[in-house]
Amino acid sequence: MRTRFQTLKFSSALITPAVNLIETHKYEPDFIYWLNIEPDVDKERIHTGSILWKAFSSRGPVIPQFTWTAATDRKGVYQPSEVGLTHPTGVSVLDRIIDFKIAIPKQWQLLQDHPKRGIVFQLPELYSPDEVILFAISVIPVVCPFETDGSFSLVYPDLDR
C-alpha cells in the first residue's frame, strides 16, 4: 500500500498543531513515523542546481529540511527518536547555529555532522515536543539561503487513509 501524506501549514506564532503531532506519535512500536518541516519558499522560482551539481557537490539540498522520527522498535530493539537537518550550508553548520545563539539541548546526542547528509541528533527518552519544534523553526531560517516569512510546511504520513 502506498503511503499518503498530509501537509500542515504553521507559523512560529502557532506551533501547537506541530507539537501535538509529535506528542501523539512519540513512540510507534510497529512502524517508522516521521515528519518533515521546510520553510515556505516559492519553489518555482528557486534554481536547485543541475544533476551534476547535486551529485558532486559537498552541500545538501538548497531548501533546508528538518526531520523528526518517532521512537520505535526495530527487530525488537528500542530505537530512540531522532531529529535531523539537511541544509545547503556545507561544513561548520554547528558553528553557524551557535553563532546565531540557537541553543542545542544538552541532552541531544550528536550522531552525524556531514556537509551533504546534514546533522542528526538522538533525543533522550524524555524530551519536550515544544523544544523540537522551536529548535526547528529557529534553525531553518539560519541555514536557508532565501528570505523566509516565518511560515513553514510540515509533511507527515496520513495514517487515517
Phi, psi and omega per residue, in radians:
M1 nan 2.371 -3.127
R2 -1.371 2.388 3.112
T3 -1.343 2.331 3.043
R4 -1.811 2.692 -3.064
F5 -2.160 2.677 3.018
Q6 -1.992 2.614 3.043
T7 -2.092 2.299 3.130
L8 -2.090 2.167 3.060
K9 -1.602 2.358 3.078
F10 -2.609 2.971 -3.125
S11 -2.281 2.968 3.113
S12 -1.133 -0.354 3.117
A13 -1.441 -0.325 -3.110
L14 -2.418 1.518 -3.104
I15 -1.724 -0.079 -3.040
T16 -0.950 -0.783 3.133
P17 -1.064 -0.673 3.118
A18 -1.187 -0.740 3.113
V19 -1.080 -0.738 -3.139
N20 -1.093 -0.632 3.088
L21 -1.059 -0.799 3.122
I22 -1.132 -0.783 -3.126
E23 -1.025 -0.733 -3.121
T24 -1.182 -0.571 -3.016
H25 -2.046 0.478 -3.102
K26 -0.950 -0.624 -3.136
Y27 -2.369 2.114 3.090
E28 -2.205 1.731 -3.015
P29 -1.204 -0.440 -2.971
D30 -1.790 -0.171 -3.124
F31 -2.749 2.938 3.130
I32 -1.600 2.113 3.114
Y33 -1.983 2.396 -3.081
W34 -2.565 2.919 2.938
L35 -2.543 2.581 3.118
N36 -2.038 2.437 3.089
I37 -2.157 2.256 3.082
E38 -2.263 2.693 3.029
P39 -1.242 2.592 3.042
D40 -1.376 1.884 3.069
V41 -2.290 2.743 3.132
D42 -1.366 1.674 -3.065
K43 -1.155 -0.386 3.114
E44 -1.180 -0.495 -3.058
R45 -1.718 0.074 -3.081
I46 -1.831 2.200 3.047
H47 -1.492 2.066 -3.063
T48 -1.673 0.072 3.080
G49 1.686 2.876 -3.128
S50 -1.443 2.984 3.088
I51 -1.054 -0.723 3.130
L52 -1.116 -0.713 3.124
W53 -1.072 -0.782 -3.134
K54 -1.097 -0.686 -3.085
A55 -1.267 -0.663 -3.007
F56 -1.906 -0.047 3.122
S57 -1.307 2.634 3.083
S58 -1.701 0.352 3.134
R59 -2.084 2.750 3.124
G60 -1.403 -2.871 -3.100
P61 -1.125 2.705 -3.099
V62 -1.150 -0.675 3.117
I63 -1.690 2.073 -3.123
P64 -1.120 2.588 3.107
Q65 -2.380 2.214 3.112
F66 -1.771 2.329 -3.132
T67 -2.202 2.383 3.003
W68 -2.084 2.381 3.041
T69 -2.103 2.487 3.130
A70 -1.288 2.691 2.988
A71 -1.138 2.566 -3.088
T72 -2.673 3.079 3.001
D73 -1.976 2.146 3.058
R74 -1.996 2.038 -3.135
K75 0.952 0.689 3.097
G76 1.386 0.097 -3.129
V77 -1.971 2.215 3.133
Y78 -1.131 2.271 3.072
Q79 -2.064 2.037 -3.118
P80 -1.187 2.871 3.064
S81 -1.090 2.641 3.083
E82 -2.372 2.696 2.966
V83 -2.198 2.597 3.128
G84 -2.539 2.816 3.132
L85 -2.482 2.021 2.956
T86 -1.636 2.527 -2.954
H87 -2.762 2.789 3.121
P88 -1.601 0.147 -3.014
T89 -1.239 -0.477 -3.074
G90 1.441 -2.481 -3.112
V91 -1.267 2.843 3.049
S92 1.164 0.515 3.121
V93 -1.150 -0.604 3.110
L94 -1.113 -0.686 3.077
D95 -1.094 -0.694 3.135
R96 -1.117 -0.755 3.127
I97 -1.061 -0.779 -3.136
I98 -1.169 -0.707 3.110
D99 -1.036 -0.562 3.127
F100 -1.547 0.203 3.053
K101 1.076 0.614 3.055
I102 -1.683 2.079 -3.087
A103 -1.426 2.284 3.005
I104 -1.665 2.101 -3.107
P105 -0.925 2.357 -3.054
K106 -1.058 -0.486 -3.098
Q107 -1.379 -0.224 3.133
W108 -1.349 2.217 -3.089
Q109 -1.728 2.127 3.125
L110 -1.210 2.154 3.106
L111 -1.819 -0.550 -3.064
Q112 -2.656 2.451 2.991
D113 -2.463 1.615 -3.055
H114 -2.181 2.331 -3.051
P115 -1.071 -0.507 -3.114
K116 -1.706 -0.687 -3.093
R117 -1.582 -0.194 3.047
G118 1.625 -2.936 3.129
I119 -1.873 2.577 3.128
V120 -2.384 2.326 3.069
F121 -2.110 2.436 2.968
Q122 -1.580 2.321 -3.123
L123 -1.588 2.641 3.063
P124 -1.213 2.931 -3.127
E125 -1.054 -0.678 3.083
L126 -1.890 2.091 3.113
Y127 -2.606 2.893 -3.112
S128 -1.698 2.116 3.044
P129 -1.025 -0.588 3.074
D130 -1.018 -0.754 -3.121
E131 -1.086 -0.664 3.126
V132 -1.123 -0.877 -3.107
I133 -1.155 -0.738 3.122
L134 -1.106 -0.675 3.074
F135 -1.096 -0.800 -3.123
A136 -1.021 -0.868 -3.065
I137 -1.325 -0.219 3.034
S138 -1.490 -0.693 -3.024
V139 -1.458 -0.551 -3.098
I140 -1.017 -0.861 3.131
P141 -1.094 -0.478 -3.131
V142 -1.222 -0.547 -3.113
V143 -1.819 -0.027 -3.132
C144 -1.495 2.221 -3.139
P145 -1.395 0.024 -3.108
F146 -2.036 2.706 3.065
E147 -1.121 2.395 3.071
T148 -2.150 2.714 -3.112
D149 -1.913 0.207 3.131
G150 1.540 0.144 3.075
S151 -1.883 2.617 -3.023
F152 -2.404 2.741 3.006
S153 -1.961 2.302 3.113
L154 -2.024 2.139 -3.140
V155 -1.956 2.340 -3.101
Y156 -2.613 2.763 3.123
P157 -1.155 2.418 3.097
D158 -1.591 1.847 -3.081
L159 -1.491 -0.134 -3.078
D160 -1.518 -0.069 -3.090
R161 -1.731 nan nan
